Amino acid sequence: MSEPHIADRKPCILELEPGTYKWCRCGLSQKQPFCDGSHAGTEFTPLAFTVTEKKRMALCACKHTKHEPNCDGTHSKLET
């Protein structure tokens, strides 16, 4: 599998309302951390996840987390 583009080297910390979201896995979306369809023509697909109650989340922007879509600190270990 190809390596995703690193959209940012820090998480996107957001207050999310209940609903279903599509987290960008490719790193190419202009609407980070969410998918805008920029993965078209790549092997990546977005990850749909559901929030059942309003909550603050740290969503991964480096796209290398092992706990999709949540940030696990991997961005601090990536080479520049």
Residue frames as qw, qx, qy, qz and C-alpha x, y, z in Angstrom:
[[0.000, 0.888, 0.460, 0.000, 0.00, 0.00, 0.00],
 [0.351, 0.605, -0.032, 0.714, 1.18, 3.52, -0.75],
 [0.332, -0.286, -0.477, 0.762, 2.14, 5.92, 1.99],
 [0.032, 0.876, 0.479, 0.048, -0.44, 8.62, 2.73],
 [0.269, 0.608, -0.058, 0.744, 0.44, 12.29, 2.35],
 [0.373, -0.386, -0.547, 0.643, 1.18, 13.98, 5.70],
 [0.005, 0.809, 0.408, 0.422, -1.45, 16.71, 5.86],
 [0.204, -0.838, 0.223, -0.455, -0.13, 18.13, 9.15],
 [0.541, 0.187, -0.710, 0.410, 2.21, 17.19, 11.99],
 [0.160, -0.028, 0.619, -0.768, -0.29, 17.88, 14.74],
 [0.090, 0.422, 0.902, -0.001, -3.81, 16.57, 15.36],
 [0.222, -0.392, -0.301, -0.840, -7.01, 18.36, 14.40],
 [0.075, -0.249, -0.783, 0.564, -8.75, 19.00, 17.71],
 [0.294, -0.250, -0.414, -0.824, -12.46, 19.45, 17.10],
 [0.389, 0.130, 0.644, -0.645, -15.73, 19.55, 19.00],
 [0.201, -0.042, -0.806, -0.556, -17.92, 17.14, 17.00],
 [0.627, -0.007, 0.203, -0.752, -21.69, 16.99, 17.07],
 [0.652, 0.063, 0.748, -0.106, -23.48, 13.63, 16.85],
 [0.662, 0.639, -0.094, -0.379, -23.40, 12.30, 13.32],
 [0.898, 0.069, 0.316, 0.299, -21.42, 10.30, 10.80],
 [0.030, 0.885, -0.330, -0.326, -18.15, 11.65, 9.46],
 [0.917, 0.336, 0.021, 0.216, -15.67, 10.53, 6.80],
 [0.442, -0.769, 0.324, 0.328, -12.05, 10.85, 7.91],
 [0.582, 0.737, -0.331, -0.093, -9.49, 11.36, 5.13],
 [0.895, -0.289, 0.269, 0.206, -6.95, 8.52, 4.93],
 [0.751, 0.466, 0.132, 0.449, -4.97, 9.74, 1.90],
 [0.444, -0.527, -0.070, 0.722, -3.96, 13.13, 3.31],
 [0.282, 0.188, 0.452, 0.825, -4.84, 14.95, 0.07],
 [0.070, -0.778, -0.616, -0.102, -8.19, 16.45, 1.12],
 [0.156, 0.429, -0.054, 0.888, -8.43, 20.23, 1.27],
 [0.558, -0.575, -0.096, -0.591, -11.01, 19.82, 4.08],
 [0.509, 0.127, -0.759, 0.385, -8.74, 18.11, 6.61],
 [0.259, -0.315, 0.913, 0.031, -9.27, 15.99, 8.59],
 [0.672, 0.349, 0.543, -0.363, -12.35, 15.07, 6.56],
 [0.486, 0.124, 0.717, 0.485, -12.63, 13.58, 3.08],
 [0.337, 0.626, 0.019, -0.703, -13.43, 15.77, 0.07],
 [0.861, 0.446, 0.223, -0.101, -13.00, 13.02, -2.55],
 [0.166, 0.841, -0.489, -0.163, -9.36, 13.83, -3.35],
 [0.540, -0.318, 0.778, 0.046, -8.50, 10.14, -2.95],
 [0.808, 0.503, 0.192, -0.239, -10.13, 9.39, -6.33],
 [0.680, 0.646, -0.342, 0.058, -7.67, 7.45, -8.47],
 [0.011, 0.562, -0.754, 0.339, -5.65, 6.27, -5.44],
 [0.527, -0.111, -0.842, 0.002, -5.89, 3.08, -3.41],
 [0.035, -0.052, -0.621, 0.781, -7.15, 5.01, -0.38],
 [0.318, -0.588, -0.608, -0.429, -10.73, 5.20, 0.86],
 [0.217, -0.532, 0.298, -0.762, -12.10, 7.38, 3.65],
 [0.264, -0.157, -0.891, 0.334, -12.98, 5.95, 7.06],
 [0.429, -0.558, -0.291, -0.648, -16.59, 6.51, 8.13],
 [0.314, -0.125, -0.764, 0.550, -17.08, 6.89, 11.87],
 [0.342, -0.689, -0.467, -0.437, -20.03, 7.83, 14.03],
 [0.085, 0.158, -0.518, 0.836, -20.17, 10.17, 16.99],
 [0.313, -0.517, -0.788, -0.121, -23.15, 9.40, 19.25],
 [0.299, -0.877, -0.324, 0.193, -22.87, 12.39, 21.57],
 [0.234, 0.927, -0.156, 0.247, -21.15, 15.75, 21.32],
 [0.802, -0.492, 0.105, 0.322, -17.48, 15.35, 22.17],
 [0.074, 0.886, -0.417, -0.187, -14.02, 16.80, 21.69],
 [0.954, 0.077, 0.225, 0.181, -11.76, 14.63, 19.54],
 [0.142, -0.728, 0.517, 0.427, -8.14, 14.79, 18.39],
 [0.879, 0.420, 0.215, -0.063, -8.24, 13.47, 14.83],
 [0.668, -0.265, 0.425, 0.551, -5.03, 12.36, 13.15],
 [0.405, 0.862, -0.046, -0.300, -3.71, 14.66, 10.44],
 [0.109, -0.618, 0.720, 0.296, -0.43, 12.87, 9.71],
 [0.840, 0.241, -0.223, -0.432, -2.43, 9.83, 8.51],
 [0.490, 0.357, -0.782, 0.150, -0.02, 7.35, 10.14],
 [0.508, -0.361, 0.498, -0.603, -1.96, 6.67, 13.37],
 [0.193, 0.029, -0.980, -0.039, -2.58, 3.08, 14.43],
 [0.071, 0.425, 0.772, -0.467, -5.90, 4.15, 16.00],
 [0.037, -0.206, -0.473, -0.856, -7.82, 5.62, 13.05],
 [0.369, 0.774, 0.113, 0.502, -9.23, 8.25, 13.08],
 [0.490, -0.871, -0.029, 0.037, -7.78, 9.27, 16.46],
 [0.293, 0.777, -0.479, 0.287, -4.33, 10.77, 16.94],
 [0.917, -0.354, -0.137, 0.121, -1.96, 8.45, 18.78],
 [0.369, -0.842, 0.281, 0.274, 1.11, 10.72, 18.71],
 [0.833, 0.164, 0.362, 0.386, 2.74, 9.04, 15.71],
 [0.362, 0.896, 0.068, 0.248, 3.27, 12.49, 14.11],
 [0.317, -0.889, 0.331, -0.004, 6.01, 13.18, 16.67],
 [0.710, -0.316, 0.584, 0.234, 8.00, 10.18, 15.41],
 [0.730, 0.605, 0.287, 0.137, 7.79, 10.84, 11.65],
 [0.546, -0.175, 0.243, 0.783, 10.87, 11.95, 9.75],
 [0.196, 0.757, 0.107, -0.614, 10.71, 15.35, 8.13]]
